[in-house]
Amino acid sequence: MLDLDQLRTFVAIAESGSFTRAAENVHKTQSAVSMQMRRLEERIGKPLFVRVGRQSRLTEHGERLLHYARRLVQLNDETLAAFDDTELAGLVRLGTPDDYADRFLPEILARFSRSNPKAEVSVVCAPTPNLADMIAEGELDVAIITHVQKKGRKNVDVVRREPLLWVVSARHAVENESPLPLALGRATCDWRKAAINALGDQMREHRLLYSSWNSTAVGAAVLAGLAISVLPESALRPGMRVLTETDGFPRLPECEIGIMRSWHNSSRVTDALVEHIVSSLDNLSVPQAAE
């Protein structure tokens, strides 16, 4: 039998990259953590870690185990929550841009619902500037927002960073057109500003062909071969091709995904949802775009 406490410690090490930080996270001494991992390696019969400088990296066997360890720990927590009479209940109001709703929400909401079946989540899809205003006015409890660079907003915790990429249809070559046709967000969109500024620095002729807050509409224009756009790595779709500096396109700033919380209302159910959001974004896999 595998020891769930050992697996929980193993996941903590994998996510923090350090036995020391993991020991703090699971409230154990470093020697106790080391002993747990020796016993886990003996049980698995394979080496799970390799030292790289001061960090502990997973071996190939460790990477394989991590997938199962996360599932086992999660199932254990969900099972206990299902029989916990003190489980969290109440309403939490979540805001997210629509492009993140498709990519992030299925896993976040599914995991949160299984762990907290008595909780209710109300979801609002809106652009980041609108979500920030709703947080400030107390109309939302938590929001997943985008900003390419830090913009001075308060109460923002950046939980994921991704490259912002130029994308085009894999079946078309509109990147060779002049002026360059673009499909971007509305005027206040950070990704739009980054793209326009980068092309301006290159003194490259361009025209805004499509403009929408809706990511599906922008993506449709790209996939139809009508224009190019910019997307974070996790939002790539099948049928899209990434344009790089080799293709003559300038490097773009990183896309930062952050969480904003309202200080008007704070609750345990909101805290639990934020934990699920952070965990989901940490473990998010990146889709493969067409070559």
N, C-alpha and C positions, 0 to 999 in steps of 0.2 A: 504494500500500500504506500502511496505517496503521502507525505506530510504536508497538509495545506499551509501550515505556518512557515515551513521551509520554502514552499512555492511563493508565498506572499513576500518573503524576504528576497527571494530570487528576482521577482518582478521589480521590487524596489531598487535593487542593485542595477538591473538592466536599464531602468528609466533614469536613474541618477548618475550612472557611470562611475559610482564610487561606493566602496564598502562603508566608508566613514559616513557619507551623507545618507546612505540607506539605513545605517544603524540608527541615525537620528530619526528618520522617518518612521521606522517600525518600533522605536523606543526599546532598543536593545543595545548592549555593549558591542563594540567592534569585534571582540573575541568571540562573543556568542554568535554573531553573524557569520564569522569565518568558520566556526564549528558547524553551523547549520549547512553551509555550502559544501563543506567537506563530506558531510553525511549525505547530502543530496547527490553529489557526484558519485559517491559510492553506490547509492541506490540506482542511479541511471546507468552507471558503468562507463561513463564518458566524461572527458574534461569539458567543463562548461564555461570557463573563463580563461583569458590570457591577459597578462599585464602589458600595457602600453604606456610607458612613463608612469605617471601617478594614477592613471585611470585603469579600470578593469573593463575589458571588452569581451563580448560574448564570442565563443568559438562557433563553428558551424553547428555543432550539437546544441550549444546554448541557444542559438537563434531558433532552432527547431523546437526546443522545449518551451521557449517563451510564448509561442502561439498557444500551446496547450495550457501552460500555467495561468495565463490571463483568463482563459475560458473557465478553468476549474475554480479559480478564486472568485470570479464574477458569479458563477453558478452557486457557489457556497453562500455568497452575500445575498443573492436574490432569494435563495431558499430560506435563510434566516429571516429576511424581511417579510416573506409571505406569511410567517407565523408570529410576527411581532405585533402585538396589540397596540404598541406605542408608535407604529410606523407613521411617517409624515403624511399630513393631509393639508388641503388648502389649495388656493389658487396662486399660480405664479405667471406673470405676464412677460413673455419673451418676444423680443424683436430681432429681426434678421433681414438683411437684403435678400431679394428673391433668388439671386444666383447662389447664395449659400444655402437657401432652404432646400433646394434639390440635392445638393452635395452632402450637407452636414446633418440636416434634421432627421432623416430616417433612423440613423444609428443612435443619435442623441436621444430622441424621444422614445425609441424602443427600449433602450437600456434604462432610461429614467422611469418609464411606465412599469417595467418589470420589477424594479426595486421599490417603487413608491406607487402602488396601484390605487391608493386613495387620493393622490394628488391630481390636480387639474392644471393643464398648461394651455394658456391662451396665447396664440402666435399671431404676430403682426409682421407682415412683410413690407418693408419700406426702405428707401435709400438711407445710407449712413447719416447724412446731415439731419434728416427727419427723425431718425432713431435717437440721435444725440439730444435733440430738442425734447423728445418725449421722455427720455430719461431725466433730463433736467427738470421737467415739469411734473414728474412723478406719475406719468401715464404708463410707464413700463417699469418692471422690476430689474430686468437684465436684458442686455442687447449684445449680439455679436456684430461687431462693426469692422469696417475696412479703413485703413489709412496707409498710403504709400510711405509717408514719412511722418514722424511725430509732429502733431499740429497744435500742441499746447492744450489739448483737451484734458480735463481733469478726470480722475477716477477711471483711467483706461489701463487695463493690464494686458500687455501684448502676450499672446499665448502661442502664436505660430507665425513664422516668417517663411515666405516663399518667393521665388523669382517671379517677376512680372514679365510675361512673354508676348512677343508679337505672334499672331496666329493668322493663318490663311487656309482656305480650302485645299485639301490634299489633291484635288482633281483639277485645280485651276492655277493660273499664274498671274493673278491680278497685282502681285507685288511689283511687276515690271511696268505697270501702267503709269503714266504721268499726265496730270497730277494723280497722286496716289489716293485711291478711294478708301475712305475710312468708315467704319461702323463703331460708334462709341456711345458711352453714357451721356447723360445730360450735362449741362455746363459746369455744375458743381462737383462732378465725378472726379475723384482723385486719379483714377486710371486714365481718364480722358486728358486731364491736365498733364500727366506724365508723358503721354504719347505725343501731344501737340508740342510740348516744350522740347522733347527729344528731336522731333522732326525739324522744329524751328532752328535748333542749334546746328543741325546738318544743312540748313537752308534748302530743304527738300520740299518741292511743291506737293501739296496735298489738298484734298477737299473732303469735307464731312458729308458723306452721302446718306448715312442713317444715324439717327440719334434717338435713344430710348433708355428709360430706366430699367426696362425689362430685359434681362439677360438672354431669355429665350429668343426674343426678336433680334437682338444683336447677333447671337449665335447663328440664327437662320440666315442672316445676310452674309455671314462668313461662309457657311457651308454651301450656300448657293453660288459662291464664287463671285459675289458682287463687291466685296470689300474685305479689307483686313481689319483686325481689331487687336486689343491687348487683353490678356487674361492671366490670372495667377495659375501656377502650375497645377493645382488641384482641380481647376475648373476645365481643363482640357477635355475635349470630347472626341470620340471616334470620328474620323473624317477630317480632322484638323491637322495642319502641319505647322511646326514651329519655325519661325524665321530668326536667324541669328546674325551676328556681326559678319559672318562669312557671306551672308546674303545681302549685306549692305545696310542692315538695320542696327541702330545704336542700342547699347545696353540700357535697360530701364531700371529704375530704383526697385528695391525689394518691396513686396506687398506685405504689410503687417496686418494680421488678424487679431483683433483685441476684444476684450469683454468690458463693457461698461455696466456699472451697477448703480441703482438709485439709492440715494441716502434717505429718501423719504420713507421707504419701507424696507425692513430687513427681517428675514424669517429663516427658519431652518430649512423649509422647503426650497427657498431660493438658493440657499447655500448648497443644498444637495444637487440642484439642477446645474449650478456653476461647476461643481466637481465633475459631473458627467460631461459637460461641454469641454472642459479642459482635457479630460482623459480621452475623449473622442478625437479632439483635434490633434493631440499628441500622437495618437496611434493611426491617424488617417493615412491610407495608402494613396499613392499618386497614380491616376489613370494613365494609360499609355496612349499617346496621340498617334495618328497614322504617320508612317515614315515618309 
